[in-house]
Every structure is written in C-alpha cells, then in structure tokens.
C-alpha cells in the first residue's frame, strides 16, 4: 500500500478542508498516472506543523520570519 506523506507549515489558519481534499486527489491521481497502481490502495496523510515546531539552523521558523 503506497503512503504519501505531506508535511507543511501551519500558517494563516492552516489549509482548508477543501484544499486538503484537492491535494489528496491530485497526489493520488499523479501516483496512479506514474505507477499505474490502483487509487483505492493509495493513502495520503497531511501533517501541518506549527512554525514554532519547525527549525532551520537551530532557529524556529517563527523567529526567522519575525526578522
């Protein structure tokens, strides 16, 4: 069973339900198109990460964006 995991920062209220559904549909379609495997077995998970919980170079994204 293929699992496609998307991690993205949670900003401005986060992605809407509709945006997440469209992303899952489009990623599933791309997987089926490229690999020729059935869409019924393709799992998409979307994780939204707070910018306080995501750091580059030891500094959170929240702090980097405030600069």
C-alpha positions in Angstrom: 0.0 0.0 0.0 1.6 3.3 -1.0 1.6 6.1 1.6 2.2 9.7 0.5 3.0 11.9 3.5 2.9 15.7 3.1 4.4 17.8 5.8 3.8 21.6 5.6 3.8 24.5 8.0 0.5 25.5 9.6 0.1 29.2 8.7 -2.7 31.7 8.4 -5.2 29.3 9.9 -3.9 26.3 8.0 -5.1 24.6 4.9 -8.8 24.4 4.4 -10.6 21.1 4.3 -11.2 21.7 0.6 -7.5 22.4 -0.1 -6.5 19.2 1.7 -9.1 17.1 -0.3 -7.9 18.6 -3.6 -4.3 17.9 -2.6 -5.1 14.3 -1.8 -7.0 13.8 -5.0 -4.2 15.3 -7.1 -1.4 13.4 -5.4 -3.4 10.2 -5.8 -4.0 10.9 -9.5 -0.3 11.6 -10.0 0.6 8.3 -8.3 -1.8 6.3 -10.4 -0.6 8.0 -13.6 3.1 7.4 -12.9 3.0 4.0 -11.3 -0.2 2.5 -12.8 -1.4 1.2 -9.4 -5.0 1.5 -8.2 -6.2 4.6 -6.4 -8.1 2.6 -3.8 -4.8 1.5 -2.2 -3.2 4.9 -2.1 -3.1 6.6 1.3 -2.3 10.4 1.6 -1.6 11.9 5.0 -1.2 15.6 5.6 0.7 16.9 8.7 0.6 20.6 9.4 3.5 21.6 11.6 3.4 24.8 13.7 6.2 27.2 12.8 7.2 27.0 16.5 7.9 23.3 16.0 9.9 23.6 12.8 13.5 24.9 12.8 16.3 25.6 10.3 19.8 26.1 11.5 18.7 25.8 15.1 16.2 28.7 14.9 12.4 28.2 14.7 10.6 29.4 11.5 8.5 31.7 13.7 11.7 33.5 14.8 13.2 33.5 11.3 10.1 35.1 9.9 9.9 37.8 12.6 13.4 39.1 11.5 
